[in-house]
Amino acid sequence: MNFFKSIFIVALFFSNASFAQKMVRYDLFVRDTIVNFAGKEKHAYSVNGQIPMPELHFTEGDTAEIYVHNELSTETSIHWHGLILPNEQDGVPYLTTAPIKAHSTHLYSFPIVQNGTYWYHSHTGLQEQIGMYGAFIIHKREEQKIPEYTMILSDWTNMKPFEVHRRLHSANDWSAIKKAGIQKGAVQSYADAILDGSFGIKLKNEWKRMLAMDVSDVYYDKFLTNGKEEDMAPQFKAGDKVRLRVINGSSSTYFWLKYAGGKIAVVASDGIDVEPVEVDRLIIAVAEIYDVIVTIPSDSTAFEFLATSEDRIRSTSLWLGSGIKQLASPLKPLKYFKGMEMMNDMIKMDGNLDDMGMNMSLQQMDMNVVMYPEITGENKNKNDGPSDMDNRYNSNALSDIVTLNYSMLKSPVKTVLPEAKTQVYNFELTGNMSRYVWSINNKTVSETDKILIKKGENVRIIIYNNSMMRHPMHLHGHFFRVVNGQGDYSPLKNVLDIMPMETDTIEFAATESGDWFFHCHILYHMMSGMGRIFSYENSLPNPQLPDPQKALRKLYKDDREFHFMFQNDFASNGNDGEMMFMNTRWNLQAEWRLGYHDMHGYEVETHFGRYIGKMQWLFPYVGVDYRYRKLGMDEVEKNVFGQTNTKDKRQALCIGIQYTLPMLIIADARFDSDGKFRLQMMREDIPLSKRLRMSLMYNSDLEYMAGLKYIVTNKFSLSTHYDSDMGFGGGFTFNY
């Protein structure tokens, strides 16, 4: 019997008492704490007084009894990532398991039916980002005696996770600006483009209505190995072959892994053994796990195992051995304008990607390779290598550096699915960065029904990534086969990193019951809606969730959450600002202008509408316009259509539509209840330099505005503008 069949058959009969060797108990106490990872004391959650959470160890055949004591003033949860276990023990609050209420204790109890490297983390809100993650190691009954070490990677931000999430939804690019002495280099302003000789590339980028090229969503103040910027393992000696259990427990960071002591032999992925394959480096996706073997070349030297964030702004290290430190060669900054040029070629005017017939899959072609100086050269405009499309983005064809990809993974045993009917699902990963909406087939979790599957059938999922971001897709409670050309020996995984424009196929045997989450494991993508629920037909009621409909509404609240944004310009000639209260589809927005004299007056426009389409460029709305301005006795206001207005006060209902044009210009056309029509063109936040931004507006009422602001902090800018009604002024802008 092959491994794939056996693991699922074992899972079906987990209650068999003869399978359990012993009961292993852990008590986990979740507490509020204060930490200082990056120069400031910040709030976090610890478990048993530590971050990351304690490393839990079991042997295949044990029974786990884990008591989680929630000493927080809010609810929490624990998900056992990658484990095959009863549905109600999976730990997704309101879907599989009851949330652990404040000041209560919850028992997780399940048999250990597998072996390998796994991890566990909170599945409640954004708690994972502030400390609730840890390693879960399951040893084989008879394990090869080899030195080993666990390396759990994470990302830390001094900004509150709620604030990170809110700012992502407002397309705020503060994280791309120089901060704390680190230059992320992702603004890609017009000044940067001119200096790079890429002015035309920048224009084309904005003509196609795209924001600046970036490979990561969030700026992080620190990256950590086992909760430290650097971890030490001095116990290893020359000649030791060390098994590193590398877990990416970050919330949204991919890491490049390199070893100063030579090659890296990959021997397991997501807890499941693969045929050993030697590489020079690999990228580990969010939530992904690799077991690798490295050799200690000599004594009196500590060799760096280096993990560098995908955007290359920071790194974290594990030092193996003791003595003089041998550094791994650092990764050089990305060539962002080469990435922007690539993106221009790949994106069509409608926002969809054009793969140009390359049939990309399995990480074999990396669109970002054009940005890697170590592959395509130091010259900012250099892109050496084969010109044919099949190799243009294949780093292993362009360089002697061997980079792991999924086609290189092979199971040591057959993983063929049982003979059964196969249900096929096509998922298109969709979304946009400007409003930070992430979805599957242009619908979020809360906008879709559960996907019904039958026990005993096979499920095949064909996934196409029609976005410019990578997505690590994770399936709870199951392993899936990655159809990668290895035939009967296709590898088993539970997380698959799907790169832009890739089409990948996974398949699994439907052997369980209940509801199981399938989602992007970038925390902020999941919270924004990128996921689905697989639901087994005819499952028994979940005793953890006595009111399943109410529980589901709670689950759906995550991607329906509204976010508030506010900006106000305090200037010498008046006051103007805007606010938005919006979620995935809906937006309540208000704009105001307040003069200091009657002749300037004031005006408030309030709109409520819904975004339409995958890219959400279309926004129909209804609203109210209230205006006061002291006109002269014979003064008449006239617009370009010959319509006039002589009233000091105007209160009108309106109906209109906004549309994002090329160059990111917002066209706004509206009719009001006075019979007036107005057409307005506006572009805000034009990046002249990294910190200097321009705004322009003109409308058919012959009103116009031009302004500049210099960004000082994430909430404060110096500003100046000229307004046709209020004249010239200067001051400062506050934004939230």
N, C-alpha and C positions, 0 to 999 in steps of 0.2 A: 504493500500500500504506500503510495507516495505521500510526501510530507503535507501537501495542501489538503488532501482528503483527510488525513489523520488528525490534523489540528482542529478541523471543524467537527469531525465525528466525536472527538474528545470533548469539544465544547458542548455538544448536545447532551452528553452524559456526565456533565460536571458534578452532578449530585451523587455519583457513585462513591460510597464511603471508602472503598478499597483504594481509590486513587489518591487519597490524601495521606501524606506522610506525617505532617504535624501542623498544628495551628500556630501561626506567627502573629503576635499582637503588636500593634503600634498605637500610641496615643499622641495625637497631634493637637496642639493648643494654638489657635489662631488669635493673634493679638495685634492691637495698634502699637506702633513703635515709631521712633525717630531715628533716621539714618543720615549719614553724611558720606555719600559716594562721590560727590562732585563739587565739593567746596562749600555746600550749604546744607544746613539741617533741614530735612524734609520728612514728611509723613510717609509711612509705608506700613505694610502688613508683614509680620514675621510669623513663623511657625516654630514652636519650641525655642523661641528667642533667636532664630537665625534666618538669614536670607543667603542662598536659596533654602527652600524647605529641606528637612533632613533627607539624606539618601537612604531609601528603603531597600532592604535586601531580602530576597526569598529564594527558595529552591523549587524547581519545577515539581509539582505534586503537593506543595504546601497548601494550607487554607489561610487566607489573609483575613484578619480581623483588625480593622483600622477604625479607631474611635476619633472622630474629629470634634473637638471641643471649641465651639465658636464663642470667643470672649469679646467679639466685636459688638458694636452697637447697630450693626447692619447684618443682613443675611450673607451667606457665602456658600460655596460648593467646592467639590473636588471631582475632577474628571481624570480617569485613569487612562492616559493616552496610549493607544495601541494594544490594550488588553482585551482578550476575549473573555467576556463575563456576562452574567445575567443582565438583561436590559435595564432593570430598575436599579442596578448598581453602577451604571455608566457615569452618572454624575452631572448631566446637563440639567440644570434647574428648570422646572416646568415642562420638560420634555420627557426625560427618563427617570428623574429622581427629584424628590421634594427638596426645595432649598433648605439649607441649614439656618434656621432662624437665629437671631441674636440671642446670645447667652443660653444656647442649647447645645446638646451633644447628639451627633448622628453616627450610627454604626454602619460602616461599609463591610460587608462580608462576602467573600467569593473565593472559589478555588483557583489556584494558579495552574493553568493548563498549558503553559508554553514556557519558553525561555528566551533570554535576550535582553537587550537594552531598551528601556522605555522611560517615560517620565509622567509626571502628574502635575496638574495645575488647576487653578480656579477657573470655572466657566461662568462666573457671575460678573457681569459688567466688564469693567476694565481692571479688575483686581490683579490679574496676571502681571500687568505692567509694573506693579509696585510691590513685588516680592513673592507672589504665590505661585512658585514653580519649583520642582525638585526632581531628582533622578529616582527611577524605579528599576532596580536591577534584579533580574531573575536568572539564577545560575542553573546550568544543566546538572542533572543528577550525578553524572560522571563527566567532569569538566577537565579539559586539558590544563595542566598546571603551567600557567604563564603569568608573569607579572602584569598587572592591569591598573588602570587609573581612569576615573570618570572626569570628564570635562564638560560641564554644562555652561553654555554660553548664554548671555542675556544682554539686554540693552537697558540703559537707565537715563531718564530725563528728569531734570529738576522741575520741569513744568508739570502741573497736575495733569493726569491722563485725560480728565474731562476737558481741560482747556486745550490739550493737543487735539482731541477729537473735534471740538467746536471749531478751532481754527482751520483744520483741514477742510471743513465744510464751507468755509468762507474763502477758500483759495488764497489764504494769506501766505506769502512767501518769505516771511521773516526767517524761517529756518534755513533758507538758501543764502542768507546774507552772513557776512563775517560775524562770528559770535565767539566770545571768550578766547580770542586769539586764533581761532580755527577758521580757515577759509573753505567753506563748502563748495563755492565756485559754481553754483547751479542757477544763479539769477539769469545769466546770459542776456545782459542788457544790450542796447544798441551800441553803446560805447565799447563794450567787450567784443561785440561782433566786428566793429570797425578795426579794432586793434588786432583781431584774429584774421582779418581778411575775409570775414564771413558775413558781410552786410547783406548780400543777396540771399544767403541761407536764412538769416533772421527774418527778412521780409517774407520769404516764401512760407516760413513757419507760421507767421501770424496771418498770412493770407489764407492759410488752411485752418485758421481758427484754433491754433494749438498754443498751449502754454509752453514755457521753457522745458527743455529736455532734463529729466532727472531719473535716477534709478532707485530712489528711496523716498518715502513719503515724509519721514519724521527726522528732525535733527535730534541726536542723542548726545548728552554730555559725557557719558562714559559707556564703554563696553566692558563686560565683566566675565571672568572665568571663575566659576565656583564662588561668585560673590566678590571677587577681587580683581583689580586691574591686571595684576600678574599673580599667577599661582606657581608654587615651587614644588617639584617632586624630586628631591635630591637623592632619594634612596636607590635610584637605578644606576647600574654600573655598565662598563664597557661590555659589549656583546649581548646585553639583555635585549630580547625582543618583547616590546611592551604593547599590550592591547589597550588602546585608548578608546573609551566609550564616549564618543562626541555627540552631545545633544544640543540642538539649537533651541533653547528655551526662551528665545527673544520674542517680543511682541510683534516686531515688524522688520527685523534686520536679517538680511542674508549675509553670510560670511564666506570669504575666501580662506581656505585652509592650506598652509604650507609648513614644511618641516625643514629646519636648518641642517638636520643630520642625514638627509638623503631622501629616498623614495618613500611614498606612502602606499601601503598595501591595504586596499579596501576588502574587508572580509565579511561584513554584514551591513544591511541597510534596513532601517526601521525595525531592528530586532531580529531579522531573519537572515540566516547565513547566505552568502553568495560565494561563487568561486573567486578566490583571491585575484585581484587585478591591481597592478602597480601603476601609480600615476605620480606626476610631479605636484599636482594641486587638484583641488576640487572645491566647488561651491556648495555650501550646505544651506538648504532653504529653511525658512521659518518652520519650526516644529519637526524638521527632519532629523534623522539619527543615522550616524555611520559608526560602525566599529572598524578601526584601522589598526594595523600593526606597524610600528616603527622600530628601528634598531638604534641602539645607543652606540655610536662609532668608537668612542674612546672615553677614558677616565679623565678627571681634572677639567672637564668641560660640561657646561650646562647648555643643552641644545634647545633652541626656541621652536615650539610648535605655535605658529602665529595664526591668529584669526583676525582678518581685516574686514571691516564693513564693506559692503558692495560699493558704496559711494566713496570709499577709500579715505575718509576723513580721520578715522581713528582705528585703533586695533586693541586687542588684548592677547595675552600670551600665557602659555604654560611652559615652564622650563624643566626639561627632563635631564636629570643628572646634576652634578655639583661641580663648581669650579668656575673658570673663565667663561663668560657668556658668549655663545656662538649665535649671532643673529641670523634669522632668515631674511632674505632680501626683501625690502619693503615694496609694496605696490605703488607705482607712481600715479599722479592725478589723472583723472579721466579727461579725454579730449571731447568736451561736451558739444562743441559745434560740429564735430564729425558725427556724433550721435544725432544731432538735430538734422543734419543733412540726410542721414539714413532715414530718420523718421519722416522727413518731407517726401522721400521717395516711396515710402511704404503706406502712407495714409492718403486716402482719396478725399475729394472735397466734401463728401457726405459724412466723413468721420470714420468710415469703415476702413479696415486694413486691406491691403492688396499684397498677397503673398507672391505674386508674379510667377505662379506655377511652381514654386520651389518645394511644395509638399514637406514642410518642416515638421520634425517631431523629435522627441526624446533628447532634447538639449544638444543635438548634434550640430545645429547651426545657431549661433548666438548673435543676434542683431547688434548687441552691444560691443562685439569684438572690434568694431571700427574705432572704439574709444580707448582700447587697451594699448598703451605705448609699448608694453613688453611683447605684443604680438604684431602690431602694425607700424611700429616705429615711433621715435620721439617727435619727429616733425609733425606739427599740428595738422598739416594737410596730407600727411602720408597715409597711404592705404595699399601697401605692397601685398603681393601674393597673387594667386590664381584669379583670373578675371571672370571665369565661368561662375554662374550663380550657385552651383552646387558646392563650390569651395570658397566663395567670397567671404562667407561668414563662419567657416569651419576652422576654429582655432587650431585644431590638431593638424589640419592640412597646411596652415599658414606658418606654423612654428614647430620647433623641436620640443616645446613645452607640452607635455602630455596632460590634458585636462579630462577628468572623469565626465562621462555622460551616460545616460540611462541605457543606451544600446550596448554598453560594455558590461552590464550586470547580467549574471547568469546564475540560476539556482543550481545547487549541487544535486538536487533530486527533482523528479518530475512534478509539475504543478498543474497538470491537466485537470480541467473542471470535470465533474461528473456528467455523464450523459443525461441531458435534460433540455427542456424547452428554454430558449434564450430570449429574454426581453431586451430590446435595444433602445437606448435613450440618447438623444443628441443634445448636448449642452453647449451653448455659446456663452463664453464669459464676456460680459459686457460692463460698461461703465464709463465714467468720464472724470477727469481730475478737477475740472473747474468747479463743479458742485459736489465732488467727492461722493458719487453714487456708484455702488458696485452691485452687480446683479448677475443672474444667469438667465439667458434668453430675455433680457431686458425687464426682468421682474425680480423683486427682492423676495426674501423668505415669506414675509407677511402678505405678499401680493399673490401667492400661489397656494394651491391645495397640496396636501401631502401626496407623494408618489407611491401608489399602491403596488406592492410586489408580493409574489406568492412564494411561500416556503417550498423548497424543492426545485425551484427554477434557477436558472442562471441569469445574471444581469450583466449586460455589456453597456458601457458608457463611452461614447465618442465625444471628446471635449475639444472644442476649438476656442482658442484665446483671441478674441477680437478686441483686445485692448492693448495699450502700450506698457502695461505693468505685468510683472510676473505674478503668478498666483499659486501658492502651495495648497493644493486641494486635499483635504483630509476626510477619510471615511471612518466613522466611529464603529467599533464593535466587529469589524471585519478586516481581513486582508484581501487585497485585490491583486490579480495578475497584471503586470505591465506588459502589454503586447509589444515586444521590442525586437522581434526577429530571432529570438532564441528558441522558438518552437515550444516543445514540451517543457523546456527548462526556463521559461519566462520567470523573472524574479517576482517575489511577493513583496508588496509594500502597503503602507496605509497613508502615506503622504506622497503626492506627486507634484513636483514643480513644473508648471506649464508656462513656457515662455511666450512672449508676444508672437502671434501668427502661427503658433504650433497647433497641430492636431494630434492628440494622443488618445489611445484606446486602453481602457482598463476593464476588467471583468471579474466577477466574484460569484461564488455559490451562495444562494439565499438560504442559509441554514438556521437563522435565528428567529426571533419574534419581537414584536413591539416596534417602537419608532427609533430611528437612528439618524443622527445628524451627518450631513455631508456639506462641508463648507471650506471657504478659503481661511487658512490659519493665520494670515496677517490680521491681527486683532481688530484693527480699525476697519478693514474690509468686511470682516464678518459682522461687526456691529452696524455696518452700513447696508447689510442685506445680502451679501454674496453667499448663498447657501440654498440647500433643499433638505427636505425631510423624507427619508424612505420609510414607509410604513407597511409592515407585514399584514396582509389580510387575515381576518378572523383571529387576531391576537386577543388573549384574555385581557381584561382590564388591568391597568397598572395600579397595584395597591398603594404606591407612593403618591398617586395623583387621583384622588377620589372625584374631583370635578375636572375632567380633561379639557373641556371647552374653556373654562376659566383659566386653566393653566396655559393653554395655547395662546390666549389673548395676552397673558403676561410675557410669553416668549416673543410674541410679535412686537411688543413695545420697543424692543431694541432698535429696529431699523425704521420705526415710525417716529422716533424721538425728534422733537423740534429743537432747533439751535438758534440762539439769539446773537445777532451782530449789531454793532452800533458804531457810528463815526460822526464826529462833530468838529467843525472848523470854527475856531474862535478867532475872528479877524477884526482889524481896525475899522472895516467898513460894514460889518454885519456878522451874522451868524448863520451858517448853513450846515446841514447834516443829513444823515439817512440812517435808517435802521431796518433790519430784516428779522423776521421770525419764521423760520422755514424748516421743512424736513425734506424727505426724498423727492416728493412731488409738488408740495404746496408751499406758497410763500406769501406772507403778509409783509408788505414793504411800505415804508413811508419816507418821504423827502420833505425838507422844509428849508425855507430861507426867511431870515428875519433881519430887516433893516433897522437902523437906529433912528430914522426920521420918518414922518408920514409919507414923504415922497418916495421913500424906499418901500415902505409897507412890509407885508409878510405874505407868505404863501405856503400852504401845506397840501401835499398830494399823498393820498393813501390808496394803495392797490392791494387786491387779494386775487391770486390766480394760481394756475396749475401749469407746471412744466410738462411739455409734450415731446415725445420722441426719445430715442436712445441717447442722443447727445444733449437733449434738453435745450436746444437753441430757441424753441418756440414757447412763448409764455403769454397766453391770453389771460385777460384780467378784467375785473370790474373795480370801480373805485369812486372816491370822492375828492373833489378839488375845492379847496377853500382859499380865497384870496382877498386881501385888502391892500389898496394902494390909493393915496390921495392924489387924484388927478386934478389938473387945472380946470377952470370953468368951461373952457372950450376945447379942452384936450381930448383927443381921440386916439385910441390905440388901434392899429391896423396890422393884420398879418399878411403874409405873402399871397393868400388867396382872396384878399380884398374884404375879408370879414372884419368887423369893427367891434370895439368894446369901449363903452363910456362909463361903466359903473365903477364906483369906488370899491364896492364889495361884490364878490362873486362866489356863489355856492352852487356847485354843479355836480351831478352824477356823471360818470364817464364809463365807457367801455372801450377797451383797446387791446393791442397786441404788441409784444416786444419780440424781436428776432435778432439773433446774433449773426451779423454779417461777416464776411472776410475782413481781416485786420482787427477782429474782435470788437467791431463797432456795434453798439446796441441801437437798433432802429426801433423807435416807439411811435406807433400810429394810433390815434384815439379820437373818438367823437364824444362830446359831452351833451348834457341835457339842454344846453342853450343853443344847440345846433352848430357849435364850433368844431372844426377839425384841426388837429395839430399833428405835425410830423416832426420828430426830434431825432437827432443823431448824437450819440455820446460815446466817448471812449475814456475810461478811467485807467489810472495806474499804468501808463505807458512807461516802460523801464528805460529811461535815457542812460542811466548808469546804475550801479548796484543799489544805490540809495536814493538817487534823484528820479522822481516820477512826475509825469505830466498828465493832466486831464483836460479834455476838450469837449465842448457842447455847443450845438447850434440847433434852433428849432424854427418852425414856420411862423411863430409869433414874433420873430426878429429878436429873440433873446439869444445871447451867446455868453460863453464863459471859457476862460483859459486859466489854468492853474499849475503851480509847481509845488511839490513838497519834498522835503529831505528827511528821510527816515532816520530817527535818532535811536529809538528803542522799539520794542514790539508794540508799544501802545502810544508812542509820542513822536510827532513829526513837526518840523518847522515848515510853514506853508505861506504861500502868497498866491493871489489870483486877481484877475480882472473880471468883473461881472457887469453886463450891460445895464442892469438896473441899479446896482449899488456902487459901481466904479471899482477903483483899485484898492486893495487892502492886503495886509499881512498879519500873521499871527502864528498860531500853532493848531495842530489837529490832534485830537484824542480819539483813539479807536479801541473798541473792545470786541 
